[in-house]
């Protein structure tokens, strides 16, 4: 493997992990597929010849993913199992196309190259995914965010999707108190909060109270710090600055899977 290919893989591996985790619904399954992709590339670097390296990396992942039958992660409980049954009923390849576009920021033409479909089909898959996911699950969402403008923007996006906001917390203590008053169906959490407390700690406190059935989407300006694969890390992660479609996609995915893992502080 050339140094150029190795460098590209190293730079983009955190984002491949993010994509794989969102696609499978949990960290362990996603990281296993990312690792299997690296093993496949070591055996055959042909996809990197005359192709954009990042596109080639994600295409290599899709070859592994497709060969395994595009499975979901193993459900941890009955709630997760029901959510995964729902996910499996969606039109094939729609989740992949939507995540590649909205979370990873690939252009339609690049998605076509990654998934080996025409650009027109890639766009149609994205449109189908948005329609199917936005109309399927609605619930109560709690926001943990210390910046008022960002919190308001997220609130507007989520409410436009048909969800109800239980409230906005600016600190760890406020988050725990708010969750105790009105249990949410999903949490959207920033990492660094107003009083220098941690959104991760706040989420862990809440999960300790309600259990790991509660899905969480983290929002951070430094996603690489939570995509190392070296410790328990989130399955659903949005990078600041975010787009409306990224929030919509991550919320829809997380609501479907309805499971998360506690994080080490």
N, C-alpha and C positions, 0 to 999 in steps of 0.2 A: 504494500500500500504506500502511495507516495505521501510526502509530507503535506502537500496541498490538500489531498483528500482527508488525511488524518486531522489537519487543522480545521477543515470545514465541519467534519463530524463532531469534533470537540466543541466547537463554538455553538453548534445547533443541537447538541444532545439534550440540553435542558428543555428545549422546546419540543423535541420529539417525545420526551417523557411526559410533558404536559398534555400533548395531543393523545398519546396512548392511554394516559390515565383517564382523561375525559371520555375517551371512546369506550373503554372497558368498564369504567365506573369505580375503580379503586386503584390505589397506588401499586399494590403487589402485582396485579395482573398487567397493568400498564408497563411497569418497569421490566417485567419478564419479556414482554414483546419487544421492548426497546433493546434489551440485551440480545434477544434472538436475532434482531435485525443486524446488530453489530457483528455477530458471528457469521451471518450470511454474507455480509460485505467482505469480511476477511477471506472468505472462500471465493468470492467473485466480485471484482470491482468494475465489471463491464457496464453496469448502469451509469457509472460516473463518466464514461467516455463520451465526449461531445455533448454533455448535458449540464445544466445548471446544478452545482453540487448539492444545494439544499433540496431542490426538487428531486434529485436522484436519491438522496437520503430518505425522504418520505416515500418515494416510490418503492425503495427497497423494503421499507416497513410494510407497505401495502401488499407486496408479494408474500411476505411472511404471514401477514394478517389474513389474506385471502386463502392461503394454503391451509390455515388452521380452521377455516370455516367462519371467520368473523365472529368469534364467540364473545359473549359478555362475561364479566367477572363472576366468580362464584358468589351467590347470594349469602349474606351473613345472617338473615332472619326472614320472617314471613313478609314483612313490609318490603324489604329489598327484593324478595322473590316476585312479589306482585308487580313491582315496578319494572323488573327485568322482563317479565312476561309481556308487559305493555310495550317495552322497547323492541322486543323481538317481533312484534306485530307491525312495526313501521315498515314503510317501503324500503327494500334493500338499498344500501349504499347512500341513503339520504343523510344519515348522521355523519358519515365520513366527510361528505362534500360540505356540509354545513360547518363542521368544526374546522376543516382546512381553510375555509373562506373567512369565517367570522372570528375565530380564535387565533389562528396562525397567520392570517392575512395574505394567503395565496390568491393570485389572480385566477380568473376563471380558466384561462388557458393553461396555467400551471396545474390547477386541480385536474384538468383533463389529462395532462401528462402523468401526473402522479397515479391517478386511478385508471389510466388507459381507456378513457372515454372521450367522445367528441366534446368540445367546449359547450355546444348547445345542450348536450345531455347533462353536463356538469351543472350548468345554470338551472336546468329543470329540476335536478335532484335537490339543489339548495332551496328552490321555491317550494317544493313538496315538503321538505323537512320543516321549513318555517310554518307552513300551514298545519301540518299534522301535530307538531309539538306545541304550538301556541294555543291550540284549541283543546288540548287534551287534559292538562293539569293546571289547576289554579289553587292557590292557598294563601296562608298568612306568612308574610316575610318580615323579618326583623333586620334592621340595618345598624351596623356598628361602624361609625365613621365620624371622625372629629372635625372634618372640614365641612362647614354648613352648605357651601355651594355644591360640593360634590354629593353630599347626602341628599340635597334637594333634587339634583339631576338624576341620581339613581332612583330615588323615590318616584319621580315622574315616569321614568322608563318602565319600572316594575308595575306601577299602577296601570299604565297604558296596556300592559300585557294581560290585565284582568286580575292581578293579585291584590291582596289587601296588606297594607303596611301596619304592623303592630306598634311601631315606634322607631325612633332613632336614638342610639346611645353613643356618647362621646368618650366614655372611659370604660375600663374593665368593670368597675363597681356598678355603673349605670346599666351596663349590658346584662349582668347577672340579675339585677333587680327587675329589669324590664322583662326578661325571659320568664322569671318566676311569676310575674303578674299575668302574662299572656303568652303561653307557649307557642312559638312560631312553627311553621312547617318547614322553613328554610331560613338560614342566616347568611347575610351578605356582610363580610367583615374586612375592614382595613387591618393592616398589621400593626402599624405604629399609631397609638392613640394620643389624645390631647395631654394627658398628665404623664406621658412617657410610659404608660402601662402598655401591655401587649394585647393585641386582638387575638393572638393565638391562645394566651392564657385565659382570656375571657371566654373563648369558645370551649376550651377544655373544661372550665368551671361549669358551663352550661351543659355540656355533654355528660359530665359526671352526674348532673342532676336528672337529666332526661334520657340518657343512653345514646348509643351511637346510631340510632335510627334517624337522627336529625341531620339532614344534609347541610353542607356549608360550602359557600363560594368565597374564597379569599381574593382581595384586591390589593395589589402591591406595586410599587415602582421598581422593586428589585426581585423579579420572579426567580432569577437564578439561585437565590438563597434558599428557595423552597423547592428546588428541582434537582437536588444533588443525588438523590437515590441512596443517601447514606443514613437516613433515619426516617421515622414516620413523617410523611409529608402529605399535603392535600391532593385530592383527586381533581378538584376544580379550582382553577386559578386564572384571574384576569390581571393583565398588566396595565398599570397607569402610564400614560393617558389611555383610556379605554374608548371604545366606540359603542354606540347604542346596540349594534348587532352583537357585539361581544358579550355584553351584559345579558341580552335576550337569550343568546345561545347557551351561555353557562348556566343561567337560572333554569332554563327548560331542561337541560341535561341533568342537572342536580336534582330537580324535582322528580324526574323520572326514576332516577336510581334510588333516591331517598335513603342513602347510606353514606357514612363518612368515617374517618378514623381520627382518633385523638392525636394531637401533635406534641412532640417534645418542645418545651420552651427554648 
